[in-house]
Amino acid sequence: MIVGSCNGLICWLNYFRECEYINPLTRLLSESPCFHHPKGNLTCFTVFGFGYDHVSDRYKTVAIYCDPKAKKTVARVYTLGGEKCWRKIKSFPYLPRWSSASYTERCGKFVSGTLNWLATNPNDRGSLIVASIDIGNETCVEILLPSVVEKLQHNARPKLWVLGGCLCFSYNFNDIYFVLWQMKVHGVTDSWTKLITISYMDFGMDHCFHNYPRPFFMLEKGEILLQINHHGAFIIYNPRLKSFQSLWLESDQIIFEGTTHIESLVSSCSC
């Protein structure tokens, strides 16, 4: 399961709960110790995130164990090239949101030296927010979402993405529209800007139950590459012209997971 891609390195979680790191260009591979999932009830789960710490010039993976019934979390961090252990982060008072989405969509989104998850604050009536961990100093802050989040219905299916180096927030509106916002300045709530509102009918979808659009990449001129189903159908959407071009990825296999990857010569072994 893909955790994330950063500066040419890909991190994924294997069956034994070890994080594996590979640079596809150099084909060098390394792995973390096993993350031991604490004993808990069937509702407990763990989410992961992967990113680069510019302060220490190291790559880090964060794992957050969540117990929704007890409303408790435990966050740990593994440093690639550092000690072979998962260190406990001082405090993480938020509960990351669990959904039936693909595993990659549930992982932390790396933006400006931080890892970000949709979460609730158990001490604030369960309001939906962004829990953001600075992987340099390993501290956590709360980021507010656009005010529209207070009016979202139960079927809104909110998600986080990264486009153009900025954190993005999407949701389903009344099973009719796909709405996408972008935070222009990370951590500044007033910088949330609505990028697109498009009807599912415009690209041949009756509703979003089975096929929720997945933004993959923002091109230089602001066009957005979106995957619209799990069978290889993509569109390039132009927010300025409110038009799109259909693409098709020829494949005999259903696409379960995917992430944006940019090649580099960074080593997965000596970082």
C-alpha positions as CSV (number, residue, x, y, z in Angstrom):
1,M,0.0,0.0,0.0
2,I,1.5,3.3,-1.1
3,V,2.1,5.8,1.8
4,G,3.6,8.6,-0.3
5,S,6.2,9.9,-2.8
6,C,8.6,12.6,-2.0
7,N,11.7,13.9,-4.0
8,G,11.9,10.7,-6.0
9,L,11.5,8.3,-3.1
10,I,8.4,6.1,-2.7
11,C,7.3,4.8,0.6
12,W,4.8,1.9,1.0
13,L,3.6,-0.3,3.7
14,N,4.1,-4.1,3.3
15,Y,2.1,-7.0,4.8
16,F,4.3,-7.1,7.9
17,R,3.7,-3.4,8.7
18,E,7.2,-2.5,7.6
19,C,7.6,0.7,5.6
20,E,9.7,0.1,2.5
21,Y,11.5,2.9,0.7
22,I,12.7,2.7,-2.9
23,N,14.0,5.0,-5.6
24,P,12.7,3.5,-8.8
25,L,15.5,5.2,-10.8
26,T,18.4,3.8,-8.8
27,R,16.5,0.7,-7.6
28,L,17.9,1.1,-4.1
29,L,15.7,-0.3,-1.4
30,S,15.6,0.0,2.4
31,E,13.0,-0.6,5.1
32,S,11.9,0.4,8.6
33,P,11.4,-1.8,11.6
34,C,7.9,-3.3,12.0
35,F,5.3,-0.9,13.4
36,H,3.7,-2.7,16.3
37,H,0.0,-2.0,16.3
38,P,-1.1,-1.7,20.0
39,K,-3.7,-4.1,21.2
40,G,-7.2,-2.6,20.9
41,N,-10.8,-3.2,19.7
42,L,-11.9,-3.8,16.1
43,T,-12.5,-0.1,15.5
44,C,-8.8,0.8,16.0
45,F,-6.7,1.7,13.0
46,T,-3.4,3.3,12.0
47,V,-2.7,5.9,9.4
48,F,0.7,6.8,7.9
49,G,2.4,9.7,6.2
50,F,5.8,10.3,4.5
51,G,7.8,13.5,3.9
52,Y,11.1,15.4,4.0
53,D,12.5,17.2,7.0
54,H,14.6,20.1,5.6
55,V,16.1,20.9,9.0
56,S,17.8,17.5,9.5
57,D,18.0,16.7,5.8
58,R,16.3,13.4,6.5
59,Y,13.1,11.6,5.4
60,K,10.5,10.7,8.0
61,T,7.5,8.5,8.2
62,V,4.8,9.2,10.8
63,A,2.4,6.6,12.1
64,I,-0.7,7.5,14.1
65,Y,-2.5,4.8,16.0
66,C,-6.2,5.7,16.6
67,D,-8.7,4.3,19.1
68,P,-12.0,6.0,18.2
69,K,-14.0,4.5,21.1
70,A,-11.5,5.8,23.7
71,K,-10.9,9.0,21.6
72,K,-7.2,8.5,21.9
73,T,-4.2,8.6,19.5
74,V,-0.5,7.7,19.7
75,A,1.8,9.2,17.1
76,R,5.3,7.8,16.3
77,V,8.0,8.8,13.8
78,Y,10.6,6.8,12.0
79,T,13.7,8.6,10.5
80,L,15.2,7.0,7.4
81,G,18.9,6.7,8.0
82,G,18.6,7.4,11.7
83,E,17.9,5.1,14.7
84,K,16.1,1.9,13.8
85,C,13.1,2.6,15.9
86,W,9.7,4.3,16.0
87,R,10.0,7.3,18.4
88,K,6.9,8.6,20.1
89,I,5.8,12.2,19.2
90,K,5.0,14.3,22.3
91,S,1.3,15.0,21.6
92,F,-1.3,14.4,18.9
93,P,-4.7,15.4,20.4
94,Y,-6.7,14.8,17.1
95,L,-8.4,11.8,15.7
96,P,-7.7,11.3,12.0
97,R,-10.8,10.6,9.9
98,W,-11.3,7.0,8.7
99,S,-13.2,6.3,5.5
100,S,-13.7,3.6,3.0
101,A,-11.5,5.3,0.5
102,S,-8.4,3.8,-0.9
103,Y,-5.4,3.5,1.5
104,T,-3.4,6.1,-0.4
105,E,-6.2,8.7,0.1
106,R,-6.1,8.1,3.9
107,C,-2.4,8.8,4.2
108,G,-1.0,12.1,5.4
109,K,-0.5,14.7,2.6
110,F,3.0,16.3,2.6
111,V,3.0,20.1,2.1
112,S,5.7,22.7,3.1
113,G,7.4,20.4,5.6
114,T,4.2,19.2,7.2
115,L,2.0,16.1,7.0
116,N,-1.7,16.7,7.0
117,W,-4.8,14.6,7.8
118,L,-8.5,15.3,7.9
119,A,-9.3,14.8,11.5
120,T,-11.7,15.7,14.3
121,N,-11.0,17.5,17.6
122,P,-12.6,15.3,20.4
123,N,-12.5,18.4,22.6
124,D,-14.4,20.6,20.2
125,R,-17.7,18.7,19.4
126,G,-15.9,16.6,16.8
127,S,-15.5,19.4,14.3
128,L,-13.8,18.5,11.0
129,I,-10.4,20.1,10.7
130,V,-6.9,19.5,9.3
131,A,-4.4,18.0,11.8
132,S,-0.9,19.2,10.6
133,I,2.4,17.8,11.9
134,D,5.6,19.8,11.3
135,I,8.0,16.9,10.7
136,G,11.0,19.1,11.6
137,N,10.1,19.9,15.2
138,E,7.5,17.1,15.4
139,T,4.7,19.3,16.7
140,C,1.1,19.4,15.7
141,V,-1.3,22.3,15.0
142,E,-4.9,22.6,13.9
143,I,-5.9,24.1,10.5
144,L,-9.4,25.2,9.8
145,L,-11.2,24.2,6.6
146,P,-13.3,26.5,4.5
147,S,-16.4,27.6,6.4
148,V,-18.6,25.6,4.0
149,V,-17.5,22.4,5.9
150,E,-20.0,23.3,8.6
151,K,-22.9,22.7,6.2
152,L,-21.7,19.5,4.5
153,Q,-24.0,16.6,4.5
154,H,-23.2,13.0,5.7
155,N,-22.5,11.9,2.1
156,A,-20.0,14.7,1.3
157,R,-17.0,12.3,1.3
158,P,-14.4,15.0,2.2
159,K,-10.8,14.4,1.2
160,L,-7.4,16.0,1.1
161,W,-5.0,16.3,-1.9
162,V,-1.9,18.1,-2.9
163,L,-1.9,20.1,-6.2
164,G,0.7,22.6,-7.3
165,G,2.5,22.2,-4.0
166,C,-0.6,23.3,-2.0
167,L,-3.0,21.5,0.2
168,C,-6.4,20.9,-1.4
169,F,-9.8,19.9,0.0
170,S,-12.6,18.3,-1.9
171,Y,-16.1,17.1,-1.2
172,N,-19.2,15.8,-2.9
173,F,-22.1,18.3,-3.0
174,N,-25.6,16.8,-3.0
175,D,-24.4,13.9,-5.3
176,I,-24.4,16.4,-8.1
177,Y,-21.1,18.3,-8.0
178,F,-17.5,17.7,-7.2
179,V,-16.0,20.7,-5.4
180,L,-12.3,21.4,-4.9
181,W,-10.6,24.1,-2.8
182,Q,-6.9,25.0,-2.6
183,M,-5.0,26.6,0.3
184,K,-2.7,29.1,-1.4
185,V,-0.6,29.8,1.7
186,H,-0.2,26.7,4.0
187,G,-1.6,27.2,7.4
188,V,-3.4,30.5,6.5
189,T,-7.2,29.8,6.7
190,D,-8.1,32.9,4.7
191,S,-6.1,31.7,1.7
192,W,-8.6,28.9,1.0
193,T,-9.7,29.4,-2.6
194,K,-12.4,27.5,-4.5
195,L,-10.7,26.0,-7.7
196,I,-13.5,24.0,-9.4
197,T,-17.1,23.0,-9.1
198,I,-18.0,20.5,-11.8
199,S,-21.1,18.4,-12.4
200,Y,-20.7,14.6,-12.5
201,M,-23.0,14.6,-15.5
202,D,-20.5,16.7,-17.4
203,F,-18.1,13.8,-17.7
204,G,-20.6,10.9,-17.9
205,M,-21.1,10.0,-14.2
206,D,-24.6,9.7,-12.8
207,H,-23.3,10.2,-9.3
208,C,-20.2,9.7,-7.2
209,F,-21.1,6.5,-5.3
210,H,-18.6,4.2,-7.1
211,N,-16.4,6.7,-8.9
212,Y,-15.2,9.7,-6.8
213,P,-12.9,12.0,-8.9
214,R,-9.3,11.9,-7.7
215,P,-7.1,14.9,-8.5
216,F,-3.6,13.7,-9.4
217,F,-1.6,16.6,-10.7
218,M,-1.7,20.4,-11.6
219,L,-0.1,21.4,-14.9
220,E,1.9,24.6,-15.3
221,K,-1.1,26.5,-16.7
222,G,-3.4,25.4,-13.9
223,E,-5.1,22.5,-15.6
224,I,-5.9,19.6,-13.3
225,L,-5.5,15.9,-14.1
226,L,-8.3,13.9,-12.5
227,Q,-9.0,10.2,-12.4
228,I,-12.7,9.7,-12.8
229,N,-13.0,5.9,-12.4
230,H,-10.9,2.8,-11.6
231,H,-10.8,1.6,-15.2
232,G,-8.3,4.1,-16.7
233,A,-10.5,7.1,-17.4
234,F,-9.0,10.5,-16.8
235,I,-9.7,14.1,-17.7
236,I,-7.6,17.3,-17.9
237,Y,-9.9,20.0,-16.5
238,N,-9.3,23.7,-17.3
239,P,-10.7,25.8,-14.4
240,R,-10.4,29.0,-16.4
241,L,-12.3,27.8,-19.4
242,K,-14.5,25.4,-17.4
243,S,-13.7,22.7,-20.1
244,F,-12.0,19.3,-20.1
245,Q,-10.2,16.9,-22.3
246,S,-10.8,13.1,-21.9
247,L,-7.9,10.7,-21.6
248,W,-7.8,7.0,-21.4
249,L,-5.0,4.9,-19.8
250,E,-4.9,1.6,-21.6
251,S,-4.7,-1.2,-19.0
252,D,-6.1,-4.7,-18.5
253,Q,-5.9,-4.1,-14.7
254,I,-8.2,-2.1,-12.4
255,I,-6.3,0.8,-10.9
256,F,-6.4,0.5,-7.1
257,E,-3.7,2.9,-5.9
258,G,-1.7,5.7,-7.5
259,T,0.4,8.7,-6.6
260,T,2.4,11.4,-8.3
261,H,6.1,10.6,-8.6
262,I,9.0,12.8,-9.8
263,E,12.4,11.1,-10.6
264,S,15.5,12.0,-8.6
265,L,18.9,10.4,-7.6
266,V,18.1,10.6,-3.9
267,S,19.2,7.4,-2.1
268,S,16.8,5.5,0.0
269,C,19.7,3.9,1.9
270,S,22.0,6.8,3.0
271,C,19.4,9.6,3.7
